[in-house]
Amino acid sequence: MNAIQIIVFGPLLAAIVAGLGNRMLGSVAAKTITTAGLFLSCVLSWPIFLGFLGGSAEASVTPVLHWVQSGSLTFDWALRVDALTAVMLVVITSVSALVHLYSWGYMDEDPDQPRFFAYLSLFTFAMLMLVTADNLVQMFFGWEGVGLASYLLIGFWFRKPSACAAAIKAFVVNRVGDLGFMLGIFGTYLVFQTTSIPEILAAAPGMAGSTIGFLGYRLDTMTVLCILLFIGAMGKSAQLGLHTWLPDAMEGPTPVSALIHAATMVTAGVFMVCRLSPMFETSPTALALVTFIGAATCFFAATVGTCQWDIKRVIAYSTCSQLGYMFFAAGVGAYGAAMFHLFTHAFFKALLFLGAGSVIHAMHHEQDMRFYGDLRKRIPLTFWAMMAGTLAITGVGILDVFGFAGFYSKDAILEAAYARGTELSQFAFVLGCIAALMTSFYSWRLMFLTFWGKPRWAGSEHIQHAMHDAHVHDDHDHGHGHGHEVDGTAGYHPHESPLSMLVPLAILSLGAVFAGFVFHDGFINSEQFWNGAIAYNEHLIHAMHAVPLWVKLSATVVMLTGFGIAYAAYIRDTTIPSRFVATFPQLHGFAFNKWYFDELYNFLFVRPAFWLGRQFWQRGDVGFIDRFGPNGAAWVVAQGSSYAKKVQSGYLYSYALVMLLGLVAAVSWALAAG
């Protein structure tokens, strides 16, 4: 068994052992096995990535087994490793390994830890299967695998109704996108007569300009295929229209949020578009759609993130917005920049989610930022970790000197959009700059509300319970009247997280600080690194470097503007937010209610679906099928038996009379027939 097989199948083996062993195995053993398996995969993944970065590694395919052979349809299970796969391997295994370690502390009091860690490892295996796929069917296997595992993880606390509802919502919305993805795979096989990704990409340029019959029309072949495939990416990566599942996924444990929203499920769509980039390059219409949806999502999610109070939902909408950046980068042809932002985003977004989990842990599971304040003195290590993540996501840096991770990747995307030179790319550039301003605003808003200002813990129900418990405990130990002073802050003291939670934060902080500075040349400027793994547009790369200085400085200017607005509103004059809401109630309500997408979908789809279901149930099933089927047959039998039992009197003369009448009737029939 070689390194790539250990990387992929190690998490699966760990998931099987922990899942089947469960409580018989015990929490410590299950955690140890799954975490060790992920760290082994992580250690083996980094040399592969660095080999491609240094130019010493070449693409390879490792056969696993013969899978399907049916007529002309033949495909094997094989693990493909190239530069694109190598990037995803280090992202997935690094974040997943750290999430496993973090979960030791965060889930320490949960009685069902073996199941949780088994689900985490199963999720990682499915994602690894997706990114190492050598054919579209194998990719679809991993695609559906992460969908299943995310359903299990989001609904892990299955006794919590909101968690169950969120898991179902994520599963159903993704099925909508998966329908498009399946149709895209079917159509691709119909056109190319193969599911092999290398063969499809090699033949794709030759299909440019051809047409195919679809829904009764003759349409451009590659446009139809790419749009169908992109619909799948929209669902998995929560793009505008199919995004509604993502914020509700916060109902799962915080480590799940970090794993789903940073490194794995939500990046699958971006990976798929980059993997199939030679196909998308043959269809300007499909690329235009990718650009528009990405830019619109980037803007939409940023507006919603500016007025959320739940700390995890702010970061969730931030994820949605950053995914929009990745997609419009791919739409303008900057696939290297899209993958670079995916790479840096994994570090700083996982850091922000796990940092938020540390805050929630310190605040006795309170997630509303209105009940935080002044925490930088109480949990300083968590504060500095989240500061590193905030500096990275907002893109703090000095041109040609040094910058945090997002400074390099987000700026590269904006430069690519401007350099592309089309009207749609300019539209994406403008929306990207506006979204960068709002990103800076909501990120610093989160920091100021959480770590600065006066403590606002007294109004929190969770903290009130914690303070009450502390008060009762102190009374018990020291006598009544001399316990903790329950005055809103003195009765409860936020505490720093355990070492198992802080070590992942420290490691991810290094990625948030240095990942952009160290790797930006390899991702953006090195065609040798990619070596055909993505469509590389050398002309666009040169145009990116030649953009005017004001374009290069635009991201920094809007970042400083967003910081200034947040500082003015949440530090200098805290009445500004309430006065703004009072002045523009409709605008605030529109953003706070997430542009009313949930209400619209509830009116258009959910309520009609429930009404239709009730009609089938009450009128179809109960009123017709049960009435004339099982219930009707039972009624006939009951009525027949009620008459039949009257004949069974037990008197001999009654039976003789019946026999005589029967004999007379039989003779009469025989004579009449004769």
N, C-alpha and C positions, 0 to 999 in steps of 0.2 A: 504494500500500500504506500503510494507516494504522498507528498506533502498536501497536494490539493485534495486528495481523497480524505485525508485526516481532517483538513480544514472544514470540508463540507459535511462529512458524516459523523465527526466527533460530537457536535451538538445534538444530532439525532439520537445517537447511542445514549448520550447523557439524559436526554428527554425521556427515552424509553425506560431507562433504569429508574430515574426519579419518579416517573409517572406510575409505573407498575409497582414499584416498591412502596411508594407513598408513605403512609404513617408507619407501616411495618419497618421501613428503612429508617425513618426518623428525619427530622428537619435538618439537623447538622450534616448528616451524610448526604442527603439530597442536595443541599446547598453546596457542599464541597465538591461533589461529582460534577454538577452542572457548571459551576464557576470555573473549576479546573479545566473542563473541556473547552470552555470559551476562551480562557487565557491561552491554552495551547493553540487553538485556531488563530488567535491574535498574533502570537509570537511567530507562527509560521507564515502569516500573511504579509507582515512588514518586509521581510527580505524579498518577496516576490515583487511588491510594489517598488521598492528601492532599486531592484534589478532593472525594471522597465524604465525608471526615472534616469538611471545611469546609462541606459542604452545597451546593457549587457544581456538582457533577457529577450526572448522571442516568443511569439504567440504559440500556444500548444493546445492540443485536444487530447484528453485522456478518456479512452472508452471505458464504460462501466458495464453495460450489458446491451444485448440486442432486445429491442423493446417491441416494435410493431412491424409486421410485414403483411400487408393486405393489398393485393393487386399492385398498382403503381405506387401506393402509399407505403413508404418505408422510412423508419427513423429509429435511431439508436439512442440510448441514454449515454451521453458523453459530457464531460466537463471541459468547457472552453475557457482558456485563460489568455487574455491579451491585456493591453494597458487599461482599457476601460473596466474590465473585470477586476484588475489589480486594485484600481482606485476603490471600487465598491467593496472588495474584500477587506481592506484596512478600515474603511468607514464602518462597515457592519460589525466586524469582529471586535474592533476597538471599543466602540460605543456599547455594544452588547455585553462585552466582558466587564466594563466598568459599571453598567447598570446591574449586572448580576451581583457584583461586589457591594454596590450601594444598597441593594435590596436586603442584604444581610442586616443592616441597621434599620432600614425603613420598615421592613415587614417583620421585624423581630417578634412582635406580639401577636402576629396572625397565626391561628391554629392550623391553617391549611397551606403551610409554606412549600411542602414537596410538590403539590399540584401547581402552585404559582411558578416555581423555578422550572418545572417540566414544561409549562406553557411558554416561558421565556425562551428556553432552548429550542423548542419546536418552532417557534416564530423565527428564530435566527436561522435554523436549518432551511426553512421554506424560502427565506430571502436569499440565502446562499445558492439554493437551487435555481432561483430566478436569474441571478446575475451570472451564473456559470453555464446557462443554457446554450446549447449548440443548435437547437431548433426551436421553432415557435411552440410546438406542443409541450416540450419540456419547460419552456418559459411560462406557458399557461398553467402548468402544474404548480410551479412556484408561486405564480400570481394568485391562484386560488388558495394555495397553502397559507400565504400571509393573510388572506382574507379570513380564512377559518381561524387561524391563531389569534388574529386581532379581535375577532368576535369573542373568543374564549377569554382573552385578557381584559377587554373592556368590561365584559360582564362577569369578571372574576368574583366580585362580591354579589353573587346571584340572589341573595336575600334582600338586596337593595333595589327597589323597583326602578329608580332612575337609571341605575347601571344596566339593568336588563333592557330597558327601553333604548338606551344609547347603543348597546351592542346590536340590537335588532336593527336600529336605524342605520348604523354603519354597514351592516351586512346587506340590507335592502338597497341602499343608495349605490353601493358598489356593484350590486347585481345589474343595475341599469347600465353602468359603465362597462361591465364585463360583457353585456350583450353586444355592444359595439365592438369590443375587442375580439370576441368570438367570430362575429361576422367578418371582421378584418382578416383574421387567420384563415377562415374558410375561403374568402375571396383571394387571398394571397396564394393559397394552395391551388385554387382553380386556375389562376393566371400563370403561376410559375411551375406547377406540377411538382413541387417539393416544399418541405417545411424547413429545410436546412437554411439557417441564417446566412452563412457565407455564400451559398449558391444564389439565394434570393438577392442579396446585395450586389453580387457580381452581375446579375442579369437585369437589375432594376433600370439602369440607364437606357437599355435597349427598349424598354416598354414606354418611355416618355413619348407622349403624343398619341398613344393608342387609346381606344375607347372600349367600354364594356357596357352591357345592358344591365341597368339597375333601376328597379321600381318603374319599369316601363319606359325608361329613357336611355339614350346613348350618352354616357358620361365619360370623362377622362378617367382612364383606368387607375393611374397612380393617385389621383386626387381622391377617388372614392376609397381606395384601400387605406391611404394615409389618414383620412378623416375618421374612418371607422376605428382604426388603431388608436388615434388620438382621443376618441371618446372614452376608450378604456383608460387611457392615461388621466383624463379629466376626473374620472371617478376615483381612481387609486390615489391621485395626488391632490384631490380636493380643490379642483379649479372651479371657477364661477359657474354656478348652475348645479354642480354636483358636489358642492363644498359643505353642505349642511350637516353632514355626519361628523366633521372634524372637531368642532368645539364641544359637541356633546360627548365625544370620546374622553373628555376630561373626567368623566365619572369613574374611570378605572383608576387603579393605584398610580401615583406619580411616576414611579419607574417605568410603568407601561407607557405613559405619555411621552417620556423621554425617548423610549425605544421606538415607538411608532412615529413620532413627529420629528425625530432628529435624523435617524440613520436608515430606517428600513422602509416601512410600508409606503409612506408618502413620497419617498424619492424613487419608487419603482417606476412611476410614469415618466419622470425625467430621464431615468436610465434607458427606458425602452425607446423613447424618441431619439436619444443620442445613439443607441445601438443601431437603430434602423435609419440613421441620418442619411445614408445614400438614397434610400427610398424617398424620404421627405424632400431631398434636394431636387428630385425630378418633378415636384408639384409646387409651383409658386403659390397656388391657391391654398394648399394645405399649410404651407409655412406662414402665409398671411393669417390664417385662422389661429394657428399656434401663437403667433405674435400678439394678436388682438386679445385672445382669451387670457394669455399670461399677463399682459399689461393691465387689463381690466380687473383681474383677480388681485394683482399687486396693489392696485389703488383701493378697490373695494374693501379688502381685508384690513388695510391700514386704517381706513376711516372707522371701521367697527372697533378696532383695537384701541382707539383713542379714548373710548368712553366705557370700557368694561371695568368692573370692580373686582371680579374674581381673578386672582393673580395668575392662575393657570390658563384661564380663557384669554387673557391678554397675550400670553406667550403662544397660545394655540393660533389665534388670529395672526400673530406675527409669523408663524410658520406658513400659514396659508399665503401671506403676502410674499414671503421670501421664495416660495415655490413659484409664484407668478414671475418673479425676476428670472428664475432658471428657465422657465418656459419661453419667455419672450427673448431671452438670449439664444435659445435654440431656434426660435422662429426667425431671427435675423441672420442665422448661420454661424453664430459664435458658440459652437458646441463645446469647445474647450473651456470657455468662460462659464458656461452653464454647469459643466462638471466641476469646475474649480469652486464655484459658489456652493454646489452640493457638498463638496469636500469640507470647506471651511465652515459652512452652516452646521454640519454634523457636530463639530466640536463646540461652537458657541451656543447652539440651541440646546444640545444635551446638557451643557453646563447651566444654562438658564433654567431649564426644567428641573434638574436635580437640585439647583440652588433654591428654586421655589419650593421644592419638596422639603429641603432643610428648614426653610422659613416656616412652612406649614407644620413640620414636626416640632419646631420650637414654640409655635403658637397654638399647640394643642388642637391641630387639625382645622384651625380657622383659615379660610381662603379669601375672605373679603378684606381688601387692602384698607378699607375705611376703619378697620379695627387694628391696624398695625401702628407704626410710628416709633422712631427713636431706637430702632433695633441694631443700628451699626455698633453701638457700644455694648450690646448684650450678646450678639452673635458675630463677632468681628471676622472670623474666618469665612463664614458664609457670605458676609458683606463683601469682602475683597474678591471672593470668587465670582459673585454676581456682578461686581464692578468690572471685572475682566470681560465677562460675557457681554455686558452692556456696551463697553468701549468697542468690542468686536462687532456687534450687530449694528451699531450706529455708524461704524466706519471711521473711527478716529485715526488720524495719521497725518504725517507731513510728507508732501510730495517729494519723491526721490530721496527720502531719508529713512523713515520707518513708519509703519502703520500696523494696526491690529488686523485680524484676519479679514473682517468684512471690508476694510479699506481697500484691499487689493481686488477682491472678487466682485464686490458690488460695483466699484468704479469701472472695472473692466467691462461689465455688462452694459453700463450706461454709455461708455465710450463706443462699444460695438454698435449699440442701437443708433447713436448719432452718426457713426461712420458709415453705416449701411446706406444712408442717404435717401431712402424711400419715404413717402408720406407716412406710411404706417409705422416705420421704425422711428421717425421723429415723434409721432404720437406716443409710442412706447417710451421714448426718452423723456418726454415731458411728464407723463404719468409716473415714470420711475423716479424722477426727481421729487415730485410732490409726495410720493409714497415714502421716499427717503426722509423727507422732512417730518412726516407723521411718525415714521419709525423712531426717529430720534425723540420726538415728543413723547410717545407712549412708553418708550423704554425708560427715559428719565423720569417720567411721571410715576412709573412703577417703583423706581429707586427712591424717589423723594417721599412717596407715600409710605413706603415700607421702612426705610432706614433713617429718615429725618423727621423733624417735627416732634410734637409732643406725643407721648403714649396715648393711644385711644382704645385701650383694651377693655375698658369697663363696659362698653356697649355690646361686646360679643357674648353670645350665649355659650359658646364653647369655653371661652376664657372664664366666664362666670362660674361654670361648673368646675373648672380646674381650680379656681381660687377657693371655691367652697370646699373642695376635697382637701386642699392644702390647709384651710382653716380648721376643718374637723380633725385632720391628722395632728395638727399642732396642739389643738385643745386636748386631744387624747394624751399627748406626750408630756405637756407642760402645765396642764391645769387650765380651767376655763378662764377666759378674760385676758390671757397673756399670749395668744397665738398671733399669727400673721395679721397685719393690719389690712383688712379688705377694703381698700379705698379706690379700687379701679386699677392700681398698678402695683401696690406693695404686696398684695396677696398672691401674686403669681409672677414668677421670674422666668422669662424665656431663657432657655439653655441651649448651648451649642450641641450640634449633632455628634454622634459617636464617630470614632475614627474610620469605621468602615464606610461611612457616608462622606467624610471629609477628604479621604485619599482620592476617590474618583473626581471630586471637585478640583483638587489641586492638579491632577493630571490633565483634565479637560481645560483648565485655565492655561496651561502651557500651550495647548493647541489653539485656544482662542487668541493668545498673544502672538505666537510665532508661526502658525501654519501658513498664513498668507505671505509673510516675508520670506520664508524659506522655500516655498514651493511655487510661487507665482510664475517664475520663468518657465518651469517645466510644463505647467498646464497651459499657459497662454502662448508662449513663443516657440515651443519645441515641437516641430512636426515629427522629429525622430522619436519622441516619447510616445506619441499616439500611434505612429507607424501603421496607419490605415484602420485603426480601431473605430475612428469616427471620420466624418467628412470634414476635412481640414481646408479652410478657405484662407490661403496665404495672402491674397489681395486684401481681404478684410482685416487681417492682422496688421498689415502695413498701414492701412487706413486708420486703424485704432490708435496707432502711435503718432499719427500725424494730425489728430484732431486739435482744434484751437485750445489754448491754455484755459479759457473760461469753461470749456467743457470738462476738462480734467479737474477744475476747482469747484465745479457746480455741486458735486456730492458733499464736499466739505462745507460749502456755504450753507446748504440746506440743513446739514447736520447741526451746525452751530446755531442756525435759526430755530430749529426744533428744541435744542437744549435751552436756548434763551427763553422761549415761550414757556416751557415746562418749569424753569427756575422761577420765572416771574409769577406763575400761577400757583405753584405749590410750595414755594419757599418765601418769597418776598410779600406777596399779597394773596392769601389763600381764599379771599372772597371772589377772585376773578372767575373761577369755574362756575360758581352758583350764579353770578351775574350774567355770564355768557349764556347759560342754560335758560335763564329768565328772559333774556333778550331774543334768543333764537330757539324757542322750544320745539318747533317743528323739525328744524335741522338736527338738533340733538336727539329727538325722539326717533328720527329716521335712522341715524347711525346706531343709537343705543339698541334699537330693535332689529338690528342686522339687516337693514333695508327691507324688512318684512318678508324675507324669503320664506321663512318657516310658515308664516301665516298664509302666504300665497299658495305654497305647496299643500298646506292643510286644506285650503278651500278647493284647489283644483284637483288634487289627487287623493289625499287621505280620506276626507269626508265622503267623496263619491265611492271610493273603494269600500269603505265601511258600509255605506248604504247598499251597494251592490251585494256585499257579503251577507248583510241581513236579509235581503230579498231572497237570495239563494237558500239561506238557512231557514227562514220562517215560512216562505211560500213554496220554495222548491223542495227543500229537504223535509221539513215538518209537515207543510200543508199538502204536498202532493205525494212525494215518495213514501214517507212514513204512513200517510193516511191510506193510500191505495196499495202500498207495498207491505211491509212487515205488519203494520197495525191493521191494514185492511184484511190481509190473509188471516191474521189472528182473530179478527171479528167474525169472519166467515166460519172458521173452525169452531169458535165459541158458540155461535148460533146453531150450527149444525149439531154440535154435541148436545146442546140443550134440548133439541128435539129428539135426538137419537136416544138419549137416556130415558125419555118418557116411555119408549117402547120396551125397555128392559124392566118389566114390572116384577118378574120372579114367579108369576102365576102360570101353571101349565096350560090352562084353557086359553090364555091370551096368546101364548106361543102357537098353540094348535090352530087358533083362528087365523093368525098371520100366515101360517104354512098353507092352510086351506085356500085363503085368498090368493096367495102366490101361485098355488097349483092351478086354480081356476083361471087366473090371468095368463099363465103360460099356455094352458090348453087353448084358451080363446085366441091367443096370438097365433098359435100354430094352425088352428083351423082357418083363421082369417087369411093367413099367408098362403095356405094351401089353396 
